[in-house]
Amino acid sequence: MYNSRLEERDAQVLGISCDHAASHRMWSACIGGLPYPELADFHPKGEVSQAYDLWDPERGASRRAVLIVDKDGVVRYRKVYTAPHLPDMEEVLGEVELLGPTNA
């Protein structure tokens, strides 16, 4: 539902996890697939998460977060969530709309 609404606004959704790509595939298969690609931040572990200041060294994992990055690579929105909280997708859609169709 939200993926198509984001695509209508010329926004692309990507998931990222510090798990190995094989575990991504198995997890995705168990839940019936994902409507977006999932990237493996596995080796070196957490390199991308660290670049976006999302790495949690105590857990050895990335924090759950939503980032909106514009076409120039500038982070325009960042919100970190603690489990079990999930992103408010209406809020995310609103932030994408604020950027306009050529920026998200």
C-alpha positions in Angstrom: 0.0 0.0 0.0 2.6 2.6 1.1 5.2 1.4 -1.4 2.9 2.3 -4.4 2.1 5.7 -2.8 5.7 6.4 -2.4 6.5 5.4 -6.0 3.7 7.8 -7.2 5.9 10.5 -5.6 9.0 9.3 -7.4 10.5 7.9 -4.2 12.3 4.6 -3.9 12.1 2.4 -0.8 15.1 0.3 0.2 15.5 -1.8 3.3 18.9 -2.3 4.9 20.0 -4.8 7.5 23.3 -5.9 9.0 22.4 -9.5 8.4 23.8 -11.6 5.6 22.0 -11.5 2.2 21.1 -15.3 2.6 19.3 -14.6 5.8 17.4 -11.7 4.1 16.2 -14.1 1.4 15.1 -16.7 4.0 13.3 -14.1 6.1 11.6 -12.6 3.1 10.5 -16.0 1.9 9.0 -16.8 5.3 6.9 -13.6 5.4 5.8 -13.9 1.8 8.2 -11.5 0.2 9.0 -7.8 0.5 7.6 -5.0 -1.8 11.1 -3.4 -1.9 14.7 -4.5 -2.2 16.7 -5.2 1.0 20.4 -4.4 1.1 22.9 -6.3 3.2 25.1 -4.1 5.4 27.0 -7.2 6.3 30.7 -6.9 5.2 32.2 -4.9 6.6 29.4 -5.2 9.1 27.5 -2.0 9.7 29.6 0.2 7.4 26.5 1.9 5.9 24.8 2.1 9.3 27.8 3.7 10.8 27.9 6.3 7.9 24.4 7.3 8.8 25.0 7.2 12.5 22.6 4.3 13.1 25.1 1.7 14.3 24.5 0.5 17.9 27.9 -0.9 19.1 26.4 -2.4 22.2 24.0 -4.6 20.2 26.3 -5.0 17.2 23.4 -4.0 15.0 21.8 -1.1 13.3 19.1 0.9 14.9 15.6 0.8 13.3 15.2 4.0 11.4 13.7 5.8 8.4 15.9 8.1 6.4 14.7 10.1 3.5 17.7 10.9 1.2 17.3 13.3 -1.7 18.7 12.7 -5.2 21.8 14.6 -4.2 22.5 12.2 -1.3 21.5 14.7 1.4 19.6 13.2 4.3 16.4 15.3 4.5 14.5 13.3 7.2 15.8 11.0 9.9 13.8 9.2 12.7 15.0 6.4 14.8 12.5 3.9 16.3 12.9 1.6 19.3 11.3 -1.9 19.2 8.5 -2.7 19.1 7.6 0.7 17.5 7.2 0.9 13.7 7.5 3.9 11.5 4.4 6.1 11.0 4.1 5.8 7.3 1.6 8.6 7.0 4.3 10.9 8.6 6.9 9.5 6.2 4.6 10.1 3.2 4.1 13.7 4.4 7.8 14.3 4.6 8.3 12.9 1.1 5.5 15.2 -0.2 7.3 18.2 1.4 10.4 17.5 -0.7 8.4 17.3 -3.9 8.6 14.8 -6.7 12.0 15.7 -8.0 13.9 15.6 -4.7 13.0 12.4 -2.8 
